[in-house]
Amino acid sequence: MDENKLDIATREELDQLIADREKDPPIPEYNYPKPSWIEDSGDTDRAWMRMRERRINHLEKRLDNASRTMRHDFENQQEIE
């Protein structure tokens, strides 16, 4: 991710990250023996997946909040007129 874009939440980025989930390897069941990715949580693929999920969560919250704020401001403006 470009460091300059971290503070800008866009629907395009959110949709792209969600679509990127399809490329993830399947998550194995929690049967013995433990999957290697549990033992090696520093695996770069798994680390990227965790970072992506955090970013998706962040973008969803920011976009939802912006939408709510815009709707609230619009309704208040309508009441004033």
C-alpha positions as CSV (number, residue, x, y, z in Angstrom):
1,M,0.0,0.0,0.0
2,D,1.1,3.5,-0.8
3,E,1.8,5.4,2.4
4,N,0.2,8.5,1.0
5,K,-3.1,6.7,0.5
6,L,-3.4,5.3,4.0
7,D,-5.5,8.2,5.3
8,I,-7.9,8.2,2.3
9,A,-10.7,5.7,2.5
10,T,-12.2,4.8,-0.9
11,R,-14.9,2.3,-1.9
12,E,-12.6,1.2,-4.8
13,E,-9.8,0.2,-2.5
14,L,-12.2,-1.6,-0.2
15,D,-13.8,-3.5,-3.1
16,Q,-10.3,-4.4,-4.4
17,L,-9.2,-5.8,-1.0
18,I,-12.3,-7.8,-0.6
19,A,-11.9,-9.3,-4.1
20,D,-8.3,-10.1,-3.2
21,R,-9.6,-12.5,-0.6
22,E,-10.5,-15.0,-3.3
23,K,-6.8,-15.6,-4.0
24,D,-6.2,-16.7,-0.4
25,P,-5.4,-20.4,0.2
26,P,-8.1,-22.2,2.1
27,I,-7.9,-22.1,5.8
28,P,-7.5,-25.7,7.1
29,E,-9.7,-27.1,9.9
30,Y,-8.3,-27.1,13.4
31,N,-7.5,-30.8,13.5
32,Y,-4.3,-32.3,14.9
33,P,-1.6,-31.7,13.7
34,K,-1.8,-27.9,13.7
35,P,-1.5,-26.3,10.3
36,S,1.9,-24.8,9.6
37,W,0.5,-21.3,9.3
38,I,-0.6,-21.4,12.9
39,E,2.9,-22.4,14.0
40,D,4.5,-19.9,11.7
41,S,2.4,-16.8,12.3
42,G,5.2,-14.7,10.8
43,D,4.6,-16.2,7.4
44,T,4.5,-13.3,4.9
45,D,1.4,-14.5,3.2
46,R,-0.5,-14.8,6.5
47,A,0.9,-11.5,7.7
48,W,-0.4,-9.8,4.5
49,M,-3.8,-11.4,5.0
50,R,-4.0,-10.1,8.5
51,M,-2.9,-6.6,7.4
52,R,-5.4,-6.7,4.6
53,E,-8.3,-7.7,7.0
54,R,-7.3,-4.8,9.3
55,R,-7.3,-2.4,6.4
56,I,-10.7,-3.7,5.2
57,N,-12.1,-3.2,8.7
58,H,-10.7,0.3,8.9
59,L,-12.0,1.3,5.5
60,E,-15.5,-0.1,6.3
61,K,-15.7,1.9,9.5
62,R,-14.4,5.1,7.9
63,L,-16.8,4.8,4.9
64,D,-19.8,4.0,7.1
65,N,-19.0,6.9,9.4
66,A,-18.6,9.3,6.4
67,S,-21.9,8.1,4.9
68,R,-23.7,8.5,8.3
69,T,-22.2,12.0,8.8
70,M,-23.2,13.1,5.3
71,R,-26.8,11.8,5.7
72,H,-27.0,13.5,9.1
73,D,-25.7,16.8,7.7
74,F,-28.1,16.6,4.8
75,E,-31.1,16.0,7.0
76,N,-30.1,18.9,9.2
77,Q,-29.7,21.1,6.2
78,Q,-33.2,20.1,5.0
79,E,-34.7,21.1,8.4
80,I,-33.1,24.5,8.2
81,E,-34.6,25.3,4.8
